[in-house]
């Protein structure tokens, strides 16, 4: 993907999410960000909350 010169930096979640870039650097930034998010959710105890809906892809991703 070609981005405007000087406006965007590859290897960021902004370029991956908002501009659709799928270069290796942007995919790696997204992967790291998503893994950090999932770790925080798991550590927060949200998985044990009885009011959270089960049987969803989101819950599966959280290792429910």
C-alpha angles and dihedrals in degrees: 000000000000116000128193111275114260096000104086135032121217118228095049133112088232093063092042096049105030101033102031097235113163101182114137094258093053093044090051092050090051092047092051092046093049092047090051090049092050091048091052092049092049092048093048093068092239090133091067095051107117093207093062115103116247128203095056131120089240092057090046089054088053089058093251 
